[in-house]
Amino acid sequence: QVHLVESGGGLVQPGGSLSLSCVASGSVLRLSTMGWYRQAPGKGRELVADITSAGTTTTAGSVKGRFTISRDKAKNTVYLQMNSLKPEDTAVYYCNVRGTVYWGQGTQVTVSS
């Protein structure tokens, strides 16, 4: 069984920053590609960024240059640093072991003045 626990969401003004964390159980983070997804109200879940076990990252065009994914294998944690936040970034953010059914419970990010 794999457990993923996200944290770090909250309310922030446009242009602000937040840092999300996802702590994974066991060694899954060291061995797998990890992804951050988001789901806005009334929309489907979309991939924001992912990072392979080798550290290669990909980032969605809508957040490129503003969001950065990283990983600390020693802490079994994957991070999403979000800068220059926009109202359209408002969503529930989830982490996932790519290609599996393992998801965290999500953390709400709200960007509003």
C-alpha positions as a Python dict, from the first residue, in 0.01 Angstrom:
ca = {
    (1, 'Q'): (0, 0, 0),
    (2, 'V'): (124, 344, -95),
    (3, 'H'): (24, 654, 97),
    (4, 'L'): (68, 1006, -34),
    (5, 'V'): (2, 1310, 183),
    (6, 'E'): (-2, 1660, 34),
    (7, 'S'): (29, 1983, 228),
    (8, 'G'): (105, 2350, 176),
    (9, 'G'): (-208, 2477, 6),
    (10, 'G'): (-391, 2790, 108),
    (11, 'L'): (-517, 3130, 4),
    (12, 'V'): (-274, 3363, -170),
    (13, 'Q'): (-304, 3687, -361),
    (14, 'P'): (-228, 3703, -733),
    (15, 'G'): (146, 3724, -787),
    (16, 'G'): (216, 3539, -465),
    (17, 'S'): (391, 3208, -403),
    (18, 'L'): (316, 2876, -237),
    (19, 'S'): (517, 2561, -189),
    (20, 'L'): (339, 2227, -189),
    (21, 'S'): (480, 1907, -41),
    (22, 'C'): (387, 1544, -96),
    (23, 'V'): (525, 1285, 141),
    (24, 'A'): (521, 929, 10),
    (25, 'S'): (537, 608, 207),
    (26, 'G'): (805, 349, 145),
    (27, 'S'): (1050, 366, -141),
    (28, 'V'): (801, 451, -414),
    (29, 'L'): (926, 804, -456),
    (30, 'R'): (1284, 689, -515),
    (31, 'L'): (1178, 436, -778),
    (32, 'S'): (893, 603, -962),
    (33, 'T'): (796, 905, -1165),
    (34, 'M'): (594, 1137, -945),
    (35, 'G'): (345, 1388, -1074),
    (36, 'W'): (155, 1691, -952),
    (37, 'Y'): (-194, 1731, -1096),
    (38, 'R'): (-466, 1984, -1037),
    (39, 'Q'): (-840, 1997, -1078),
    (40, 'A'): (-1028, 2323, -1095),
    (41, 'P'): (-1403, 2343, -1028),
    (42, 'G'): (-1599, 2203, -1320),
    (43, 'K'): (-1286, 2088, -1503),
    (44, 'G'): (-1095, 1766, -1547),
    (45, 'R'): (-776, 1676, -1371),
    (46, 'E'): (-465, 1797, -1555),
    (47, 'L'): (-96, 1721, -1519),
    (48, 'V'): (100, 2019, -1392),
    (49, 'A'): (449, 1871, -1366),
    (50, 'D'): (628, 1543, -1313),
    (51, 'I'): (972, 1421, -1217),
    (52, 'T'): (1133, 1088, -1296),
    (53, 'S'): (1341, 879, -1058),
    (54, 'A'): (1645, 1015, -1242),
    (55, 'G'): (1535, 1372, -1179),
    (56, 'T'): (1414, 1463, -1527),
    (57, 'T'): (1124, 1705, -1510),
    (58, 'T'): (843, 1811, -1738),
    (59, 'T'): (614, 2107, -1682),
    (60, 'A'): (284, 2200, -1843),
    (61, 'G'): (293, 2498, -2074),
    (62, 'S'): (42, 2689, -1864),
    (63, 'V'): (278, 2697, -1565),
    (64, 'K'): (617, 2682, -1732),
    (65, 'G'): (854, 2938, -1588),
    (66, 'R'): (636, 2981, -1278),
    (67, 'F'): (616, 2632, -1122),
    (68, 'T'): (907, 2405, -1035),
    (69, 'I'): (889, 2040, -931),
    (70, 'S'): (1165, 1888, -721),
    (71, 'R'): (1225, 1588, -503),
    (72, 'D'): (1413, 1495, -187),
    (73, 'K'): (1467, 1121, -193),
    (74, 'A'): (1601, 1114, 162),
    (75, 'K'): (1275, 1265, 286),
    (76, 'N'): (1051, 1070, 45),
    (77, 'T'): (906, 1405, -52),
    (78, 'V'): (822, 1574, -381),
    (79, 'Y'): (767, 1949, -393),
    (80, 'L'): (591, 2195, -618),
    (81, 'Q'): (715, 2552, -589),
    (82, 'M'): (455, 2786, -735),
    (83, 'N'): (547, 3147, -808),
    (84, 'S'): (364, 3432, -980),
    (85, 'L'): (34, 3267, -903),
    (86, 'K'): (-273, 3361, -1105),
    (87, 'P'): (-645, 3324, -1028),
    (88, 'E'): (-662, 3052, -1293),
    (89, 'D'): (-422, 2843, -1084),
    (90, 'T'): (-700, 2797, -830),
    (91, 'A'): (-760, 2424, -796),
    (92, 'V'): (-716, 2121, -576),
    (93, 'Y'): (-363, 1995, -624),
    (94, 'Y'): (-285, 1624, -604),
    (95, 'C'): (29, 1420, -618),
    (96, 'N'): (36, 1084, -790),
    (97, 'V'): (265, 795, -862),
    (98, 'R'): (251, 822, -1241),
    (99, 'G'): (71, 536, -1407),
    (100, 'T'): (-83, 402, -1088),
    (101, 'V'): (-398, 445, -883),
    (102, 'Y'): (-209, 599, -595),
    (103, 'W'): (-322, 954, -525),
    (104, 'G'): (-303, 1183, -230),
    (105, 'Q'): (-609, 1347, -76),
    (106, 'G'): (-533, 1681, -239),
    (107, 'T'): (-463, 2029, -109),
    (108, 'Q'): (-664, 2337, -200),
    (109, 'V'): (-490, 2633, -361),
    (110, 'T'): (-692, 2950, -398),
    (111, 'V'): (-552, 3256, -573),
    (112, 'S'): (-767, 3558, -508),
    (113, 'S'): (-744, 3919, -401),
}
